[in-house]
Amino acid sequence: MTLDKSLKVAGGSIKSRNVMTRVERIKRLKELERWKEGDPVLGIPKTRVVKISMKKKKKVKGPEEDTKKKKK
């Protein structure tokens, strides 16, 4: 069964991942100074994934838009 076009979300294929690879986790632990060279690779602690949300930009009202609203 296919999904109707009206139900698809724009940018639906761009999602934030909630799972990091082992290399990414070790890199993050090094940044947080929780990883030392020689520590065992198996059983490393969990790391929080930082989610970034993009805010919508507000429209800047030009002088033309202000005069149009006042005339109505």
N, C-alpha and C positions, 0 to 999 in steps of 0.2 A: 504494500500500500504506500502511495506517495503522499507527501505532505503538501497541502495547498499553499500557493504562493503568498496568500494573505496571512498565513500563520507563521511564516518564517521571520526571524528576527534579523534585522540588518546588523552585520558584524557578528553574527552568531558563531562563526568559525574562529573568532579571536576570543579566546578564553584565557583566564589566568590559570596556570597549573597549580595544583595543590600538592604535588609530589615532586621532590627534588631528587636528582640522581646522587649517587654516593660522592662523586667528585664535587658537585655543587654544594652538598652538605658540608664536606670537609673545608671547602673554600670559605663558606659562611662561618664555620666554627673558628677558622683561623682569624677572620675579621673580628670575631667576638672574643678572641684570645682564650678559647676553650679547647683548643687543639694543639698538641705538641708533637713534633716529629718523633716517630717511634711508637706512638699510641696505636693500639690495635684498630684495624679498619672495620672489623666486624663488631657489631653492637654499639655503634656510635650513637650519641644522643640525638633526639629529634630536634629539628630546627623549625622555627616559624617562617612561613612563606609570607613575604611582604606583598600585600595587594595594593595596587595603585589604581585609584579611580580618577577618571578624567572629568573635570567639571566643564559644563557648557559655558561658552563665552557669552556675555551679555551684549546685546546690540547697543551701539552708541547712537543716540538720537541726533540727527542732523538738524540744522535750522529749518529745512524744508518740511520735515515731518512735524515739527512743533506748530508751524503755521497752518498746516493742513488740519490738524486736530482742533485748533482754535476756531477755524472757519465753520466747522460742522456744528 
